[in-house]
Amino acid sequence: MSQIQSSAKNLNLRAQVVKTLLAVQNGQSLTSVLNQHLNIVSERDRGLYHELSLGCLRQWYGLKAITLPLLTKPLDNEALESCLYLGLYQLLCTRIPAHAAISETVNAVKQLGFEPMSGLVNAVLRRVSRETEEFQTALDEAHGLPSWLFKRLKKDWPEQLPELCHNLKQVAPLTLRVNERQISRDEYLEILEEENIEAHACELSDVGIVLDQTGNITSLPGFEEGGFSVQDEHAQLCATLLPDLDGKVVVDACAAPGGKAAHILERFNPKKLIALDHDAKRLVRVSENLERLELNAHADVEIITADATTWTAEQAVDCIVLDAPCSAIGVMRRHPDIRLLRQSTDIQKTVDLQKQILNHMWQQLKVGGTMLYITCSILKVENEQQMVNFFAEHADAQEVKIEAKWGLTQIHGRQLLPETGFGDGFYYCKIQKTA
């Protein structure tokens, strides 16, 4: 890797993107490297840098599938592989002129210290640029997932599989949740229209708005004043599934970054809201969000750094919202690095942790109280199967059926799959404590 440590300032944009892709291949999350790498990129190139990094990760396994037949032998070199995928992505998925995409990518290969291989990269990219249509078709037809995940989804969702693979490769819409304490959805849509910002109302969430154009969220009207938050439409359904929480004690058990806690405070006047998370840094976001949305006045809010497998309530609580740690396969459109970071061995560990949290938090709930179990996964082992096991082991638990026109009915709970132009993959199951 020493060749790649050449002075970052002198690298072209493509080489910067390759360094980002390499960091993710080596197990770093995109969020952790993005800000650090963005600082090196010039202001005018940031949009392109962002699109190329996220786009390559989104199409990674598809690009891999179409590259393999083009090579006489495997490259066994992560940097070169990344250069090839980046070149192919530009040729097949962007409007960048072919000559620019090829020359910039070949220069990146040289700058990263792989000059002897630049001819190979050049030849592969030129061939693809001559046969764009065939390769575009091949990329569209590739399922684009690591093989372990493809097998799991094939087992869990055989009928939905082709559409699911396609939808997971798309860019997720940018969705806002209007803060009803300040403004109605219709009023906010009018403000956006006056500012010539294209947007439309969500279908499932009565407070959701989809932005039809990209832009800086913080410069939208009303951001500083707390008029809205950014939250996926399917995540916004959480608050609609809860009982009336006025005057009640509620625990948001894995609260960061605070979207669900904020939505509860926008909709209800609980006696107390306790937001727990084991990550103190991410909890800072919860306080910042509640402050910006001016929600602290509507309840006694306690933000606690604690582990949901061990935290004990002073007295039994009325409602627990448990957005459990999960594989996050349902939000892969927003976090395309999950494709590379998540391993098949992670899943069982996650399922075990969920079970631990479920069992412990169940003990904190009062009789007659409600728990809402949520994940942003689409794997049945974390969702339906987790609940089948939970009900088998807890005689004092009874499912409250979710009557809704969205999602797919499961043995227990409802599953939403990611849909192009709509929300991400989420699972909900509502449970009442009967004894």
C-alpha positions in Angstrom: 0.0 0.0 0.0 3.0 2.3 0.4 2.7 3.5 -3.2 -0.7 4.9 -2.4 0.6 7.1 0.3 1.9 9.6 -2.3 1.0 13.2 -1.4 -2.8 13.4 -1.5 -2.8 17.0 -2.6 -1.2 16.1 -6.0 -3.7 13.3 -6.8 -6.4 13.9 -9.4 -10.0 13.5 -8.4 -10.3 9.8 -9.6 -7.3 8.9 -7.5 -8.9 10.5 -4.5 -12.1 8.4 -5.1 -10.0 5.3 -5.4 -8.4 6.0 -2.0 -11.9 6.3 -0.5 -12.9 3.0 -2.1 -9.8 1.3 -0.7 -10.5 2.6 2.8 -14.0 1.0 2.6 -12.5 -2.3 1.3 -10.3 -2.2 4.3 -13.2 -2.1 6.7 -13.7 1.6 7.3 -17.2 3.0 7.1 -17.8 5.6 4.4 -19.0 8.2 7.0 -15.7 7.9 8.8 -13.6 8.5 5.8 -15.8 10.8 3.7 -15.3 14.0 5.7 -11.6 13.6 6.0 -11.2 12.9 2.3 -13.7 15.6 1.2 -11.4 18.2 2.8 -8.6 17.4 0.3 -11.0 17.7 -2.7 -11.5 21.2 -4.2 -14.9 22.8 -3.5 -16.1 22.6 -7.2 -15.2 18.8 -7.4 -17.0 17.7 -4.2 -20.3 16.9 -5.8 -18.6 14.7 -8.4 -16.4 13.1 -5.8 -19.4 12.2 -3.7 -21.4 10.8 -6.7 -18.4 8.7 -7.9 -17.7 7.3 -4.5 -21.2 6.4 -3.6 -22.1 5.2 -7.1 -19.2 2.9 -7.3 -20.1 1.3 -4.0 -23.7 1.0 -5.0 -22.8 -0.8 -8.2 -19.7 -2.6 -6.8 -20.7 -6.2 -7.2 -22.3 -5.6 -10.6 -19.1 -3.9 -11.8 -17.2 -6.8 -10.4 -19.4 -9.3 -12.3 -18.9 -7.6 -15.7 -15.2 -7.0 -15.2 -14.2 -10.6 -14.5 -14.7 -11.9 -18.1 -12.6 -8.9 -19.4 -9.5 -10.1 -17.5 -7.3 -13.0 -18.6 -6.3 -13.5 -15.0 -7.5 -12.0 -11.7 -5.8 -8.7 -10.7 -5.2 -9.5 -7.0 -4.8 -5.8 -6.5 -7.5 -3.8 -4.7 -6.3 -0.4 -6.0 -6.3 -1.5 -9.7 -9.6 -3.2 -9.2 -11.0 0.0 -7.8 -9.6 2.0 -10.7 -11.3 -0.4 -13.2 -14.7 -0.2 -11.4 -14.5 3.5 -11.2 -13.7 3.8 -14.9 -16.6 1.4 -15.8 -19.0 3.3 -13.5 -18.2 6.6 -15.3 -18.7 5.0 -18.7 -21.9 3.1 -17.9 -23.7 5.2 -15.2 -22.7 8.9 -15.7 -22.8 11.5 -18.5 -19.1 12.1 -18.2 -17.6 12.0 -21.8 -15.9 8.6 -22.4 -12.5 10.2 -23.4 -12.4 12.2 -20.1 -13.5 9.2 -18.0 -10.8 7.0 -19.6 -7.9 9.5 -19.5 -8.6 10.7 -15.9 -8.8 7.1 -14.7 -5.6 6.0 -16.5 -3.9 9.1 -15.0 -5.1 8.0 -11.5 -3.6 4.5 -12.1 -0.2 6.2 -12.8 -0.5 8.6 -9.9 -1.2 5.8 -7.5 2.0 4.1 -8.6 0.8 1.4 -11.0 2.1 2.8 -14.3 3.0 -0.7 -15.7 -0.7 -1.6 -15.4 -2.1 1.6 -17.0 -2.1 0.0 -20.5 -4.4 -2.9 -19.3 -6.8 -0.4 -17.6 -6.8 1.7 -20.7 -7.6 -1.3 -23.0 -10.4 -2.6 -20.8 -12.1 0.8 -20.6 -11.7 1.5 -24.3 -13.4 -1.8 -25.1 -16.3 -1.0 -22.8 -16.7 2.4 -24.3 -17.1 0.8 -27.7 -19.7 -1.7 -26.5 -21.5 0.5 -24.0 -25.0 -0.9 -24.6 -24.1 -4.5 -24.1 -22.2 -3.7 -20.9 -25.0 -1.5 -19.6 -27.4 -4.3 -20.1 -25.1 -6.7 -18.3 -24.7 -4.3 -15.4 -28.5 -3.9 -15.1 -29.0 -7.6 -15.1 -26.4 -8.3 -12.5 -28.0 -8.7 -9.0 -25.2 -6.5 -7.6 -25.0 -8.2 -4.2 -22.3 -10.2 -2.3 -23.1 -13.9 -2.9 -23.9 -14.6 0.7 -26.5 -11.8 0.8 -28.0 -12.8 -2.6 -28.5 -16.4 -1.3 -30.3 -15.1 1.9 -32.6 -12.8 0.0 -33.4 -15.5 -2.5 -34.4 -17.7 0.4 -36.4 -15.0 2.3 -38.0 -13.2 -0.7 -38.1 -15.6 -3.7 -41.0 -13.8 -5.4 -39.7 -10.3 -4.8 -36.0 -11.1 -5.5 -35.5 -9.5 -9.0 -37.3 -6.3 -8.0 -35.5 -6.2 -4.7 -32.1 -6.5 -6.2 -33.0 -3.7 -8.7 -34.4 -1.4 -6.0 -31.4 -1.8 -3.7 -29.1 -0.4 -6.5 -31.2 2.8 -6.8 -30.6 6.1 -5.0 -33.0 6.6 -2.1 -35.3 9.7 -2.2 -34.6 12.5 0.1 -37.5 12.7 2.6 -38.4 15.3 5.2 -40.7 15.0 8.2 -42.5 18.2 8.9 -42.5 19.3 12.6 -46.3 19.5 13.2 -45.8 21.6 16.3 -44.6 24.4 14.0 -46.2 24.0 10.6 -48.5 21.7 8.7 -47.3 19.7 5.7 -49.5 21.7 3.3 -48.1 25.0 4.6 -44.6 23.8 4.2 -45.2 22.5 0.7 -46.5 26.0 -0.2 -43.3 27.6 1.2 -41.2 25.2 -0.9 -43.3 26.0 -4.0 -42.8 29.8 -3.4 -39.0 29.1 -3.3 -39.2 27.1 -6.5 -38.1 23.9 -4.7 -39.7 20.9 -6.3 -41.3 18.5 -3.8 -44.3 16.3 -3.2 -46.2 14.8 -0.3 -45.5 11.2 0.8 -48.2 8.6 0.4 -47.9 6.6 3.6 -46.6 9.2 6.0 -49.0 12.1 6.7 -46.1 14.4 7.7 -43.6 13.3 5.0 -42.4 15.3 2.0 -40.1 14.0 -0.8 -37.7 16.5 -2.3 -37.6 16.1 -6.1 -34.3 17.9 -6.4 -31.0 17.6 -4.5 -29.5 20.4 -2.5 -28.2 21.5 0.8 -30.7 20.5 3.5 -29.5 23.2 6.0 -30.3 25.9 3.5 -33.9 24.9 3.1 -36.4 27.3 4.6 -37.2 26.7 8.2 -34.2 24.4 8.9 -32.6 26.5 11.6 -36.0 27.1 13.2 -36.7 23.4 13.5 -39.5 23.2 10.9 -38.5 19.7 9.7 -36.2 16.8 10.0 -34.7 14.4 7.4 -36.2 11.0 7.9 -37.1 8.1 5.6 -40.8 7.7 4.9 -41.0 4.1 6.2 -39.2 5.2 9.4 -41.8 7.9 9.9 -44.5 5.2 10.3 -43.1 4.4 13.8 -45.0 7.2 15.6 -48.3 6.2 13.9 -48.1 2.7 15.4 -47.7 3.8 19.0 -50.6 4.1 21.5 -51.5 7.5 22.9 -48.4 8.5 24.9 -49.8 11.6 26.5 -48.8 11.6 30.2 -46.9 8.3 29.8 -43.2 7.3 30.4 -41.6 6.2 27.1 -38.1 4.7 26.5 -36.4 5.0 23.1 -34.0 2.2 23.6 -31.5 2.7 20.8 -32.1 6.4 20.2 -29.3 7.9 18.2 -29.5 10.0 16.0 -32.9 10.8 17.5 -35.4 10.8 14.6 -37.9 8.6 16.4 -37.6 10.4 19.8 -38.2 13.7 18.0 -41.3 12.4 16.2 -42.8 11.1 19.4 -42.4 14.5 21.0 -43.9 16.2 17.9 -46.9 14.0 18.2 -47.5 13.4 21.9 -47.0 15.0 25.3 -45.4 12.2 27.3 -44.7 12.7 31.0 -41.2 11.6 30.4 -39.0 10.4 27.5 -35.8 8.5 28.1 -33.5 8.3 25.1 -30.8 5.6 25.5 -27.8 4.8 23.4 -24.5 3.2 24.1 -22.7 5.6 21.8 -22.1 8.9 23.7 -20.9 10.7 20.5 -24.1 9.8 18.6 -26.2 10.9 21.6 -24.9 14.5 21.1 -26.9 14.4 17.8 -30.0 13.5 19.7 -29.8 16.6 22.0 -28.9 18.9 19.0 -31.9 17.6 17.0 -34.3 18.0 19.9 -32.9 21.5 20.6 -33.2 22.6 16.9 -36.8 21.3 16.8 -37.6 23.1 20.1 -39.0 19.9 21.6 -37.4 19.9 25.0 -40.3 21.8 26.5 -43.0 19.2 25.7 -41.7 16.6 28.2 -39.1 15.8 30.7 -36.4 14.4 28.4 -33.5 12.4 29.8 -30.7 11.4 27.4 -28.6 8.6 28.8 -25.5 6.8 27.6 -26.3 3.2 28.5 -26.3 -0.3 27.1 -29.8 -1.5 26.3 -28.8 -5.1 27.4 -28.2 -3.9 31.0 -29.9 -0.6 31.6 -32.6 -0.8 34.3 -35.6 1.6 34.6 -36.3 3.1 38.1 -39.9 2.0 37.6 -41.7 0.0 34.9 -42.4 2.1 31.8 -45.5 2.4 29.7 -43.9 2.1 26.2 -40.6 1.0 24.7 -39.6 1.8 21.2 -36.8 -0.6 20.3 -35.2 0.2 17.0 -32.8 -2.7 17.4 -29.2 -2.9 16.1 -29.4 -4.8 12.8 -27.6 -5.6 9.6 -29.1 -2.4 8.0 -29.6 -4.3 4.7 -32.9 -2.3 4.3 -31.0 1.1 4.2 -28.3 -0.1 1.8 -29.3 2.5 -0.8 -28.4 5.3 1.7 -25.3 3.5 3.0 -23.9 1.7 -0.1 -20.7 0.8 1.9 -22.8 -1.8 3.7 -22.4 -4.0 0.6 -18.7 -4.3 1.3 -18.6 -4.0 5.0 -21.3 -6.4 6.1 -20.1 -10.1 6.3 -22.3 -13.2 6.5 -20.7 -14.0 9.9 -22.1 -10.6 11.3 -25.7 -11.7 11.1 -25.8 -14.3 13.8 -24.0 -12.0 16.2 -26.5 -9.3 15.5 -29.5 -11.7 16.0 -28.0 -12.7 19.4 -27.6 -9.1 20.4 -31.1 -8.3 19.4 -32.4 -11.2 21.5 -30.4 -10.0 24.5 -31.8 -6.4 24.2 -35.4 -7.7 23.6 -35.3 -9.9 26.7 -33.8 -7.3 29.0 -35.9 -4.4 27.8 -39.1 -6.5 28.1 -38.4 -6.7 31.8 -38.5 -2.9 32.0 -42.1 -2.7 30.6 -45.1 -2.5 32.8 -48.0 -5.0 32.4 -50.4 -3.6 29.8 -47.5 -1.6 28.3 -46.5 -1.7 24.6 -43.2 -2.5 22.9 -42.6 -1.6 19.3 -39.8 -3.7 17.8 -38.2 -2.2 14.7 -35.3 -2.9 12.4 -34.1 -1.4 9.2 -33.3 -5.0 7.9 -35.0 -7.1 5.4 -33.6 -10.4 6.6 -36.2 -12.7 8.2 -33.8 -14.0 10.8 -33.6 -10.5 12.3 -37.4 -9.8 12.0 -40.1 -12.4 11.6 -37.9 -15.3 13.0 -36.7 -13.2 15.9 -40.3 -12.5 16.8 -41.4 -16.1 16.4 -38.7 -17.1 18.9 -39.6 -14.2 21.2 -43.3 -15.1 21.4 -42.4 -18.8 22.0 -40.3 -17.8 25.0 -42.6 -15.1 26.5 -46.0 -16.3 27.6 -46.7 -12.7 28.8 -46.3 -11.3 25.3 -49.2 -10.8 22.8 -48.9 -9.4 19.3 -51.0 -6.4 18.5 -51.7 -6.8 14.8 -50.8 -3.8 12.7 -53.7 -3.1 10.5 -52.2 -1.2 7.6 -52.2 -1.0 3.8 -48.5 -0.9 3.6 -45.9 -3.7 3.8 -46.2 -7.5 3.8 -47.9 -9.4 6.5 -45.5 -11.7 8.3 -46.1 -14.5 10.8 -45.6 -11.7 13.3 -45.3 -8.0 12.3 -45.1 -6.3 8.9 -42.2 -6.0 6.6 -41.6 -3.0 4.2 -39.1 -3.6 1.4 -37.1 -0.8 -0.2 -39.0 0.6 -3.2 -37.6 2.9 -5.9 -38.8 6.4 -5.3 -40.2 5.4 -1.9 -39.0 4.4 1.5 -36.3 1.9 2.8 -36.6 -1.6 4.1 -38.1 -1.6 7.6 -39.8 -4.2 9.9 -42.3 -3.4 12.6 -43.9 -5.6 15.3 -46.1 -4.3 18.1 -46.2 -6.3 21.3 -48.3 -5.9 24.5 -47.3 -7.2 27.9 -50.3 -9.2 29.3 -49.2 -10.3 32.7 
